[in-house]
Amino acid sequence: MLVLSAMGLILLRVGLPVLALVTIGLLIDRWQTRRMETVNTQYAMGTIAEDAAEAVQVEEDIRLKRAV
């Protein structure tokens, strides 16, 4: 009986935190996968490239105004 009690306490003390960490890791992995799919979709559509081109144009305009 003492052995079963010790095994139960070890499983409770070690098993639950490991299970919690694995669950958190899976949730983070799924979130990251969805996030990367969104980013890849934006790259495929060219949304990010258009935003980057617009940002470059704004920076160029600011640089030209400062030069004058």
PDB file with SEQRES, HELIX, SHEET and CRYST1 records, atoms N, CA, C and O in Angstrom:
SEQRES   1 A   68  MET LEU VAL LEU SER ALA MET GLY LEU ILE LEU LEU ARG          
SEQRES   2 A   68  VAL GLY LEU PRO VAL LEU ALA LEU VAL THR ILE GLY LEU          
SEQRES   3 A   68  LEU ILE ASP ARG TRP GLN THR ARG ARG MET GLU THR VAL          
SEQRES   4 A   68  ASN THR GLN TYR ALA MET GLY THR ILE ALA GLU ASP ALA          
SEQRES   5 A   68  ALA GLU ALA VAL GLN VAL GLU GLU ASP ILE ARG LEU LYS          
SEQRES   6 A   68  ARG ALA VAL                                                  
HELIX    1 AA1 LEU A    2  ILE A   10  1                                   9    
HELIX    2 AA2 LEU A   11  GLY A   15  3                                   5    
HELIX    3 AA3 LEU A   16  MET A   45  1                                  30    
HELIX    4 AA4 THR A   47  ALA A   67  1                                  21    
CRYST1    1.000    1.000    1.000  90.00  90.00  90.00 P 1           1          
ATOM      1  N   MET A   1       0.822  -1.199   0.000  1.00  0.00           N  
ATOM      2  CA  MET A   1       0.000   0.000   0.000  1.00  0.00           C  
ATOM      3  C   MET A   1       0.863   1.259   0.000  1.00  0.00           C  
ATOM      4  O   MET A   1       0.532   2.256  -0.642  1.00  0.00           O  
ATOM      5  N   LEU A   2       1.966   1.194   0.727  1.00  0.00           N  
ATOM      6  CA  LEU A   2       2.862   2.340   0.798  1.00  0.00           C  
ATOM      7  C   LEU A   2       3.483   2.630  -0.562  1.00  0.00           C  
ATOM      8  O   LEU A   2       3.685   3.786  -0.934  1.00  0.00           O  
ATOM      9  N   VAL A   3       3.785   1.558  -1.302  1.00  0.00           N  
ATOM     10  CA  VAL A   3       4.380   1.721  -2.627  1.00  0.00           C  
ATOM     11  C   VAL A   3       3.391   2.384  -3.586  1.00  0.00           C  
ATOM     12  O   VAL A   3       3.763   3.282  -4.341  1.00  0.00           O  
ATOM     13  N   LEU A   4       2.137   1.944  -3.555  1.00  0.00           N  
ATOM     14  CA  LEU A   4       1.116   2.531  -4.413  1.00  0.00           C  
ATOM     15  C   LEU A   4       0.889   4.001  -4.067  1.00  0.00           C  
ATOM     16  O   LEU A   4       0.699   4.834  -4.952  1.00  0.00           O  
ATOM     17  N   SER A   5       0.911   4.306  -2.783  1.00  0.00           N  
ATOM     18  CA  SER A   5       0.742   5.685  -2.352  1.00  0.00           C  
ATOM     19  C   SER A   5       1.900   6.558  -2.849  1.00  0.00           C  
ATOM     20  O   SER A   5       1.683   7.673  -3.323  1.00  0.00           O  
ATOM     21  N   ALA A   6       3.111   6.053  -2.740  1.00  0.00           N  
ATOM     22  CA  ALA A   6       4.282   6.804  -3.211  1.00  0.00           C  
ATOM     23  C   ALA A   6       4.231   6.986  -4.726  1.00  0.00           C  
ATOM     24  O   ALA A   6       4.545   8.064  -5.230  1.00  0.00           O  
ATOM     25  N   MET A   7       3.836   5.937  -5.459  1.00  0.00           N  
ATOM     26  CA  MET A   7       3.730   6.052  -6.912  1.00  0.00           C  
ATOM     27  C   MET A   7       2.671   7.076  -7.309  1.00  0.00           C  
ATOM     28  O   MET A   7       2.869   7.854  -8.242  1.00  0.00           O  
ATOM     29  N   GLY A   8       1.564   7.071  -6.606  1.00  0.00           N  
ATOM     30  CA  GLY A   8       0.497   8.033  -6.883  1.00  0.00           C  
ATOM     31  C   GLY A   8       0.956   9.457  -6.647  1.00  0.00           C  
ATOM     32  O   GLY A   8       0.663  10.353  -7.438  1.00  0.00           O  
ATOM     33  N   LEU A   9       1.685   9.666  -5.546  1.00  0.00           N  
ATOM     34  CA  LEU A   9       2.181  11.009  -5.261  1.00  0.00           C  
ATOM     35  C   LEU A   9       3.216  11.462  -6.295  1.00  0.00           C  
ATOM     36  O   LEU A   9       3.245  12.629  -6.686  1.00  0.00           O  
ATOM     37  N   ILE A  10       4.058  10.532  -6.730  1.00  0.00           N  
ATOM     38  CA  ILE A  10       5.046  10.881  -7.760  1.00  0.00           C  
ATOM     39  C   ILE A  10       4.340  11.251  -9.065  1.00  0.00           C  
ATOM     40  O   ILE A  10       4.681  12.249  -9.699  1.00  0.00           O  
ATOM     41  N   LEU A  11       3.367  10.453  -9.457  1.00  0.00           N  
ATOM     42  CA  LEU A  11       2.619  10.762 -10.673  1.00  0.00           C  
ATOM     43  C   LEU A  11       1.896  12.103 -10.554  1.00  0.00           C  
ATOM     44  O   LEU A  11       1.842  12.873 -11.513  1.00  0.00           O  
ATOM     45  N   LEU A  12       1.348  12.375  -9.387  1.00  0.00           N  
ATOM     46  CA  LEU A  12       0.660  13.640  -9.167  1.00  0.00           C  
ATOM     47  C   LEU A  12       1.640  14.799  -9.206  1.00  0.00           C  
ATOM     48  O   LEU A  12       1.354  15.851  -9.780  1.00  0.00           O  
ATOM     49  N   ARG A  13       2.791  14.598  -8.596  1.00  0.00           N  
ATOM     50  CA  ARG A  13       3.792  15.665  -8.478  1.00  0.00           C  
ATOM     51  C   ARG A  13       4.524  15.914  -9.797  1.00  0.00           C  
ATOM     52  O   ARG A  13       4.883  17.053 -10.097  1.00  0.00           O  
ATOM     53  N   VAL A  14       4.747  14.872 -10.579  1.00  0.00           N  
ATOM     54  CA  VAL A  14       5.493  15.001 -11.828  1.00  0.00           C  
ATOM     55  C   VAL A  14       4.560  14.972 -13.038  1.00  0.00           C  
ATOM     56  O   VAL A  14       4.736  15.750 -13.976  1.00  0.00           O  
ATOM     57  N   GLY A  15       3.589  14.094 -13.022  1.00  0.00           N  
ATOM     58  CA  GLY A  15       2.727  13.877 -14.177  1.00  0.00           C  
ATOM     59  C   GLY A  15       1.864  15.072 -14.538  1.00  0.00           C  
ATOM     60  O   GLY A  15       1.754  15.423 -15.712  1.00  0.00           O  
ATOM     61  N   LEU A  16       1.253  15.698 -13.549  1.00  0.00           N  
ATOM     62  CA  LEU A  16       0.380  16.832 -13.835  1.00  0.00           C  
ATOM     63  C   LEU A  16       1.140  18.029 -14.411  1.00  0.00           C  
ATOM     64  O   LEU A  16       0.679  18.609 -15.395  1.00  0.00           O  
ATOM     65  N   PRO A  17       2.280  18.423 -13.844  1.00  0.00           N  
ATOM     66  CA  PRO A  17       3.015  19.531 -14.469  1.00  0.00           C  
ATOM     67  C   PRO A  17       3.492  19.206 -15.894  1.00  0.00           C  
ATOM     68  O   PRO A  17       3.470  20.072 -16.769  1.00  0.00           O  
ATOM     69  N   VAL A  18       3.919  17.970 -16.119  1.00  0.00           N  
ATOM     70  CA  VAL A  18       4.340  17.584 -17.472  1.00  0.00           C  
ATOM     71  C   VAL A  18       3.152  17.655 -18.415  1.00  0.00           C  
ATOM     72  O   VAL A  18       3.282  18.164 -19.529  1.00  0.00           O  
ATOM     73  N   LEU A  19       2.013  17.161 -17.998  1.00  0.00           N  
ATOM     74  CA  LEU A  19       0.806  17.214 -18.813  1.00  0.00           C  
ATOM     75  C   LEU A  19       0.416  18.662 -19.109  1.00  0.00           C  
ATOM     76  O   LEU A  19       0.030  18.986 -20.232  1.00  0.00           O  
ATOM     77  N   ALA A  20       0.516  19.527 -18.107  1.00  0.00           N  
ATOM     78  CA  ALA A  20       0.194  20.938 -18.301  1.00  0.00           C  
ATOM     79  C   ALA A  20       1.160  21.587 -19.293  1.00  0.00           C  
ATOM     80  O   ALA A  20       0.732  22.355 -20.154  1.00  0.00           O  
ATOM     81  N   LEU A  21       2.452  21.288 -19.184  1.00  0.00           N  
ATOM     82  CA  LEU A  21       3.431  21.872 -20.096  1.00  0.00           C  
ATOM     83  C   LEU A  21       3.234  21.382 -21.531  1.00  0.00           C  
ATOM     84  O   LEU A  21       3.372  22.155 -22.478  1.00  0.00           O  
ATOM     85  N   VAL A  22       2.913  20.110 -21.686  1.00  0.00           N  
ATOM     86  CA  VAL A  22       2.654  19.574 -23.025  1.00  0.00           C  
ATOM     87  C   VAL A  22       1.426  20.250 -23.625  1.00  0.00           C  
ATOM     88  O   VAL A  22       1.424  20.593 -24.808  1.00  0.00           O  
ATOM     89  N   THR A  23       0.391  20.443 -22.826  1.00  0.00           N  
ATOM     90  CA  THR A  23      -0.823  21.106 -23.304  1.00  0.00           C  
ATOM     91  C   THR A  23      -0.530  22.537 -23.726  1.00  0.00           C  
ATOM     92  O   THR A  23      -0.976  22.976 -24.786  1.00  0.00           O  
ATOM     93  N   ILE A  24       0.206  23.257 -22.914  1.00  0.00           N  
ATOM     94  CA  ILE A  24       0.567  24.646 -23.252  1.00  0.00           C  
ATOM     95  C   ILE A  24       1.403  24.669 -24.529  1.00  0.00           C  
ATOM     96  O   ILE A  24       1.203  25.532 -25.384  1.00  0.00           O  
ATOM     97  N   GLY A  25       2.328  23.738 -24.662  1.00  0.00           N  
ATOM     98  CA  GLY A  25       3.147  23.666 -25.870  1.00  0.00           C  
ATOM     99  C   GLY A  25       2.319  23.412 -27.114  1.00  0.00           C  
ATOM    100  O   GLY A  25       2.563  24.021 -28.155  1.00  0.00           O  
ATOM    101  N   LEU A  26       1.346  22.524 -27.022  1.00  0.00           N  
ATOM    102  CA  LEU A  26       0.469  22.252 -28.164  1.00  0.00           C  
ATOM    103  C   LEU A  26      -0.351  23.474 -28.540  1.00  0.00           C  
ATOM    104  O   LEU A  26      -0.518  23.774 -29.722  1.00  0.00           O  
ATOM    105  N   LEU A  27      -0.863  24.181 -27.540  1.00  0.00           N  
ATOM    106  CA  LEU A  27      -1.642  25.388 -27.815  1.00  0.00           C  
ATOM    107  C   LEU A  27      -0.785  26.451 -28.494  1.00  0.00           C  
ATOM    108  O   LEU A  27      -1.234  27.099 -29.440  1.00  0.00           O  
ATOM    109  N   ILE A  28       0.437  26.634 -28.023  1.00  0.00           N  
ATOM    110  CA  ILE A  28       1.336  27.611 -28.636  1.00  0.00           C  
ATOM    111  C   ILE A  28       1.675  27.200 -30.061  1.00  0.00           C  
ATOM    112  O   ILE A  28       1.727  28.049 -30.951  1.00  0.00           O  
ATOM    113  N   ASP A  29       1.906  25.915 -30.289  1.00  0.00           N  
ATOM    114  CA  ASP A  29       2.230  25.433 -31.628  1.00  0.00           C  
ATOM    115  C   ASP A  29       1.079  25.671 -32.590  1.00  0.00           C  
ATOM    116  O   ASP A  29       1.298  26.108 -33.719  1.00  0.00           O  
ATOM    117  N   ARG A  30      -0.135  25.394 -32.163  1.00  0.00           N  
ATOM    118  CA  ARG A  30      -1.299  25.622 -33.022  1.00  0.00           C  
ATOM    119  C   ARG A  30      -1.467  27.099 -33.327  1.00  0.00           C  
ATOM    120  O   ARG A  30      -1.758  27.476 -34.462  1.00  0.00           O  
ATOM    121  N   TRP A  31      -1.279  27.949 -32.295  1.00  0.00           N  
ATOM    122  CA  TRP A  31      -1.396  29.393 -32.490  1.00  0.00           C  
ATOM    123  C   TRP A  31      -0.341  29.870 -33.492  1.00  0.00           C  
ATOM    124  O   TRP A  31      -0.648  30.652 -34.392  1.00  0.00           O  
ATOM    125  N   GLN A  32       0.892  29.404 -33.337  1.00  0.00           N  
ATOM    126  CA  GLN A  32       1.979  29.808 -34.228  1.00  0.00           C  
ATOM    127  C   GLN A  32       1.723  29.324 -35.657  1.00  0.00           C  
ATOM    128  O   GLN A  32       2.015  30.044 -36.613  1.00  0.00           O  
ATOM    129  N   THR A  33       1.184  28.121 -35.812  1.00  0.00           N  
ATOM    130  CA  THR A  33       0.887  27.590 -37.141  1.00  0.00           C  
ATOM    131  C   THR A  33      -0.156  28.452 -37.839  1.00  0.00           C  
ATOM    132  O   THR A  33       0.000  28.791 -39.012  1.00  0.00           O  
ATOM    133  N   ARG A  34      -1.218  28.807 -37.123  1.00  0.00           N  
ATOM    134  CA  ARG A  34      -2.249  29.671 -37.708  1.00  0.00           C  
ATOM    135  C   ARG A  34      -1.676  31.035 -38.060  1.00  0.00           C  
ATOM    136  O   ARG A  34      -2.011  31.603 -39.100  1.00  0.00           O  
ATOM    137  N   ARG A  35      -0.821  31.555 -37.207  1.00  0.00           N  
ATOM    138  CA  ARG A  35      -0.209  32.859 -37.442  1.00  0.00           C  
ATOM    139  C   ARG A  35       0.662  32.830 -38.699  1.00  0.00           C  
ATOM    140  O   ARG A  35       0.620  33.752 -39.514  1.00  0.00           O  
ATOM    141  N   MET A  36       1.448  31.769 -38.848  1.00  0.00           N  
ATOM    142  CA  MET A  36       2.298  31.648 -40.032  1.00  0.00           C  
ATOM    143  C   MET A  36       1.470  31.458 -41.306  1.00  0.00           C  
ATOM    144  O   MET A  36       1.849  31.957 -42.366  1.00  0.00           O  
ATOM    145  N   GLU A  37       0.354  30.747 -41.216  1.00  0.00           N  
ATOM    146  CA  GLU A  37      -0.518  30.601 -42.378  1.00  0.00           C  
ATOM    147  C   GLU A  37      -1.062  31.956 -42.809  1.00  0.00           C  
ATOM    148  O   GLU A  37      -1.155  32.236 -44.004  1.00  0.00           O  
ATOM    149  N   THR A  38      -1.419  32.791 -41.851  1.00  0.00           N  
ATOM    150  CA  THR A  38      -1.921  34.126 -42.156  1.00  0.00           C  
ATOM    151  C   THR A  38      -0.841  34.963 -42.826  1.00  0.00           C  
ATOM    152  O   THR A  38      -1.103  35.640 -43.820  1.00  0.00           O  
ATOM    153  N   VAL A  39       0.365  34.919 -42.287  1.00  0.00           N  
ATOM    154  CA  VAL A  39       1.470  35.684 -42.864  1.00  0.00           C  
ATOM    155  C   VAL A  39       1.773  35.190 -44.270  1.00  0.00           C  
ATOM    156  O   VAL A  39       1.958  36.001 -45.177  1.00  0.00           O  
ATOM    157  N   ASN A  40       1.828  33.884 -44.469  1.00  0.00           N  
ATOM    158  CA  ASN A  40       2.102  33.332 -45.802  1.00  0.00           C  
ATOM    159  C   ASN A  40       1.006  33.707 -46.793  1.00  0.00           C  
ATOM    160  O   ASN A  40       1.286  33.960 -47.964  1.00  0.00           O  
ATOM    161  N   THR A  41      -0.238  33.743 -46.330  1.00  0.00           N  
ATOM    162  CA  THR A  41      -1.343  34.149 -47.190  1.00  0.00           C  
ATOM    163  C   THR A  41      -1.182  35.605 -47.600  1.00  0.00           C  
ATOM    164  O   THR A  41      -1.422  35.956 -48.755  1.00  0.00           O  
ATOM    165  N   GLN A  42      -0.778  36.453 -46.661  1.00  0.00           N  
ATOM    166  CA  GLN A  42      -0.577  37.867 -46.985  1.00  0.00           C  
ATOM    167  C   GLN A  42       0.570  38.043 -47.971  1.00  0.00           C  
ATOM    168  O   GLN A  42       0.483  38.875 -48.875  1.00  0.00           O  
ATOM    169  N   TYR A  43       1.642  37.276 -47.813  1.00  0.00           N  
ATOM    170  CA  TYR A  43       2.741  37.345 -48.766  1.00  0.00           C  
ATOM    171  C   TYR A  43       2.275  36.908 -50.152  1.00  0.00           C  
ATOM    172  O   TYR A  43       2.654  37.507 -51.159  1.00  0.00           O  
ATOM    173  N   ALA A  44       1.454  35.866 -50.199  1.00  0.00           N  
ATOM    174  CA  ALA A  44       0.966  35.352 -51.476  1.00  0.00           C  
ATOM    175  C   ALA A  44       0.083  36.375 -52.174  1.00  0.00           C  
ATOM    176  O   ALA A  44       0.123  36.498 -53.398  1.00  0.00           O  
ATOM    177  N   MET A  45      -0.715  37.113 -51.401  1.00  0.00           N  
ATOM    178  CA  MET A  45      -1.602  38.125 -51.976  1.00  0.00           C  
ATOM    179  C   MET A  45      -0.853  39.418 -52.282  1.00  0.00           C  
ATOM    180  O   MET A  45      -1.342  40.251 -53.045  1.00  0.00           O  
ATOM    181  N   GLY A  46       0.326  39.592 -51.694  1.00  0.00           N  
ATOM    182  CA  GLY A  46       1.078  40.810 -51.940  1.00  0.00           C  
ATOM    183  C   GLY A  46       0.733  41.939 -50.998  1.00  0.00           C  
ATOM    184  O   GLY A  46       1.181  43.067 -51.207  1.00  0.00           O  
ATOM    185  N   THR A  47      -0.042  41.678 -49.977  1.00  0.00           N  
ATOM    186  CA  THR A  47      -0.454  42.727 -49.051  1.00  0.00           C  
ATOM    187  C   THR A  47       0.749  43.335 -48.343  1.00  0.00           C  
ATOM    188  O   THR A  47       0.856  44.555 -48.218  1.00  0.00           O  
ATOM    189  N   ILE A  48       1.636  42.490 -47.890  1.00  0.00           N  
ATOM    190  CA  ILE A  48       2.789  42.978 -47.144  1.00  0.00           C  
ATOM    191  C   ILE A  48       3.720  43.749 -48.072  1.00  0.00           C  
ATOM    192  O   ILE A  48       4.278  44.771 -47.673  1.00  0.00           O  
ATOM    193  N   ALA A  49       3.892  43.282 -49.285  1.00  0.00           N  
ATOM    194  CA  ALA A  49       4.763  43.975 -50.231  1.00  0.00           C  
ATOM    195  C   ALA A  49       4.227  45.369 -50.537  1.00  0.00           C  
ATOM    196  O   ALA A  49       5.000  46.322 -50.628  1.00  0.00           O  
ATOM    197  N   GLU A  50       2.911  45.495 -50.696  1.00  0.00           N  
ATOM    198  CA  GLU A  50       2.318  46.807 -50.956  1.00  0.00           C  
ATOM    199  C   GLU A  50       2.521  47.729 -49.761  1.00  0.00           C  
ATOM    200  O   GLU A  50       2.845  48.904 -49.932  1.00  0.00           O  
ATOM    201  N   ASP A  51       2.333  47.208 -48.556  1.00  0.00           N  
ATOM    202  CA  ASP A  51       2.542  48.011 -47.364  1.00  0.00           C  
ATOM    203  C   ASP A  51       3.995  48.459 -47.257  1.00  0.00           C  
ATOM    204  O   ASP A  51       4.276  49.595 -46.874  1.00  0.00           O  
ATOM    205  N   ALA A  52       4.907  47.569 -47.596  1.00  0.00           N  
ATOM    206  CA  ALA A  52       6.327  47.899 -47.531  1.00  0.00           C  
ATOM    207  C   ALA A  52       6.668  48.965 -48.564  1.00  0.00           C  
ATOM    208  O   ALA A  52       7.437  49.881 -48.272  1.00  0.00           O  
ATOM    209  N   ALA A  53       6.114  48.861 -49.755  1.00  0.00           N  
ATOM    210  CA  ALA A  53       6.373  49.858 -50.794  1.00  0.00           C  
ATOM    211  C   ALA A  53       5.831  51.221 -50.376  1.00  0.00           C  
ATOM    212  O   ALA A  53       6.457  52.251 -50.624  1.00  0.00           O  
ATOM    213  N   GLU A  54       4.678  51.217 -49.750  1.00  0.00           N  
ATOM    214  CA  GLU A  54       4.091  52.468 -49.271  1.00  0.00           C  
ATOM    215  C   GLU A  54       4.950  53.079 -48.172  1.00  0.00           C  
ATOM    216  O   GLU A  54       5.151  54.293 -48.144  1.00  0.00           O  
ATOM    217  N   ALA A  55       5.455  52.251 -47.273  1.00  0.00           N  
ATOM    218  CA  ALA A  55       6.311  52.740 -46.198  1.00  0.00           C  
ATOM    219  C   ALA A  55       7.603  53.321 -46.755  1.00  0.00           C  
ATOM    220  O   ALA A  55       8.089  54.335 -46.254  1.00  0.00           O  
ATOM    221  N   VAL A  56       8.162  52.696 -47.779  1.00  0.00           N  
ATOM    222  CA  VAL A  56       9.380  53.213 -48.408  1.00  0.00           C  
ATOM    223  C   VAL A  56       9.100  54.560 -49.050  1.00  0.00           C  
ATOM    224  O   VAL A  56       9.923  55.470 -48.959  1.00  0.00           O  
ATOM    225  N   GLN A  57       7.949  54.702 -49.699  1.00  0.00           N  
ATOM    226  CA  GLN A  57       7.597  55.972 -50.332  1.00  0.00           C  
ATOM    227  C   GLN A  57       7.444  57.076 -49.291  1.00  0.00           C  
ATOM    228  O   GLN A  57       7.897  58.199 -49.514  1.00  0.00           O  
ATOM    229  N   VAL A  58       6.821  56.778 -48.171  1.00  0.00           N  
ATOM    230  CA  VAL A  58       6.650  57.766 -47.096  1.00  0.00           C  
ATOM    231  C   VAL A  58       8.012  58.176 -46.552  1.00  0.00           C  
ATOM    232  O   VAL A  58       8.258  59.362 -46.335  1.00  0.00           O  
ATOM    233  N   GLU A  59       8.890  57.222 -46.333  1.00  0.00           N  
ATOM    234  CA  GLU A  59      10.231  57.548 -45.842  1.00  0.00           C  
ATOM    235  C   GLU A  59      10.996  58.396 -46.848  1.00  0.00           C  
ATOM    236  O   GLU A  59      11.715  59.319 -46.464  1.00  0.00           O  
ATOM    237  N   GLU A  60      10.849  58.095 -48.116  1.00  0.00           N  
ATOM    238  CA  GLU A  60      11.504  58.874 -49.171  1.00  0.00           C  
ATOM    239  C   GLU A  60      10.982  60.308 -49.190  1.00  0.00           C  
ATOM    240  O   GLU A  60      11.753  61.256 -49.336  1.00  0.00           O  
ATOM    241  N   ASP A  61       9.666  60.457 -49.043  1.00  0.00           N  
ATOM    242  CA  ASP A  61       9.085  61.806 -48.995  1.00  0.00           C  
ATOM    243  C   ASP A  61       9.608  62.602 -47.809  1.00  0.00           C  
ATOM    244  O   ASP A  61       9.922  63.784 -47.942  1.00  0.00           O  
ATOM    245  N   ILE A  62       9.701  61.968 -46.665  1.00  0.00           N  
ATOM    246  CA  ILE A  62      10.209  62.644 -45.466  1.00  0.00           C  
ATOM    247  C   ILE A  62      11.663  63.037 -45.678  1.00  0.00           C  
ATOM    248  O   ILE A  62      12.063  64.141 -45.308  1.00  0.00           O  
ATOM    249  N   ARG A  63      12.459  62.150 -46.269  1.00  0.00           N  
ATOM    250  CA  ARG A  63      13.868  62.460 -46.510  1.00  0.00           C  
ATOM    251  C   ARG A  63      14.025  63.635 -47.467  1.00  0.00           C  
ATOM    252  O   ARG A  63      14.883  64.495 -47.272  1.00  0.00           O  
ATOM    253  N   LEU A  64      13.190  63.664 -48.502  1.00  0.00           N  
ATOM    254  CA  LEU A  64      13.264  64.763 -49.464  1.00  0.00           C  
ATOM    255  C   LEU A  64      12.847  66.087 -48.834  1.00  0.00           C  
ATOM    256  O   LEU A  64      13.441  67.122 -49.133  1.00  0.00           O  
ATOM    257  N   LYS A  65      11.838  66.071 -47.969  1.00  0.00           N  
ATOM    258  CA  LYS A  65      11.418  67.302 -47.286  1.00  0.00           C  
ATOM    259  C   LYS A  65      12.481  67.829 -46.376  1.00  0.00           C  
ATOM    260  O   LYS A  65      12.661  69.042 -46.268  1.00  0.00           O  
ATOM    261  N   ARG A  66      13.203  66.932 -45.706  1.00  0.00           N  
ATOM    262  CA  ARG A  66      14.271  67.366 -44.819  1.00  0.00           C  
ATOM    263  C   ARG A  66      15.464  67.932 -45.584  1.00  0.00           C  
ATOM    264  O   ARG A  66      16.173  68.808 -45.089  1.00  0.00           O  
ATOM    265  N   ALA A  67      15.678  67.420 -46.801  1.00  0.00           N  
ATOM    266  CA  ALA A  67      16.797  67.873 -47.612  1.00  0.00           C  
ATOM    267  C   ALA A  67      16.595  69.282 -48.139  1.00  0.00           C  
ATOM    268  O   ALA A  67      17.559  69.990 -48.431  1.00  0.00           O  
ATOM    269  N   VAL A  68      15.333  69.689 -48.260  1.00  0.00           N  
ATOM    270  CA  VAL A  68      15.026  71.018 -48.835  1.00  0.00           C  
ATOM    271  C   VAL A  68      15.197  72.106 -47.833  1.00  0.00           C  
ATOM    272  O   VAL A  68      14.980  73.276 -48.150  1.00  0.00           O  
TER     273      VAL A  68                                                      
END                                                                             
